[in-house]
């Protein structure tokens, strides 16, 4: 396998996931901008569930790069070079001012929409947990696999995130302007970062066994994303995650 094939695969898989997102019934209005006969409360809930999905897997980004970087730190020259790159990526995925990962942007976006404690504090679904296990807990087995996840998901973000932002802002959802921070930071503004990642991969990784790990990372990330989208959004039960749960209203003294 050649690096060029992997970068082509990033494009292919990101376009496939992009099409899946745009065809997803609950999220489609955000892309079409057609809000006629759309229940805005239901659409807001679907966007909240999508943000929850995002927060649940993005929380593993920094730990995954850190785990891969540490696993490669005692390898050959190529490994040590990538170890530094991965550790730098880990720092780059952290808000330098506040000292937290990008998942907190998604959480804050949820809070801006009045998310219920039930949804906000719900444990990650098995799909997100499995994603974390593969890229963090098992990183020593395949430290280069995280490049596959990075490639697919970053290519996906730059072709869909800005459309989500525009759709949310045009929807009329209360609190929308404060609920698009994560997406704003991962749209076309991120394109040079994505190009740099592709360039680094093309120039600095040639070992066939290591490239195979990247390929496997593409497959795992893409499959996990499909699984997450299905369980977090498509199959989610609206009654379970009302923006203000009955219990919270009772606690606030509202009868």
PyMOL commands that set and color helices and strands:
alter all, ss='L'
color gray80, all
select helices_A, chain A and resi 3-23+28-32+40-58+60-72+77-92+103-112+117-120+126-137+139-141+145-171+176-178+181-184+188-204+208-234+238-241+246-251
alter helices_A, ss='H'
color red, helices_A
select strands_A, chain A and resi 94-95+100-101
alter strands_A, ss='S'
color yellow, strands_A
deselect
rebuild
show_as cartoon
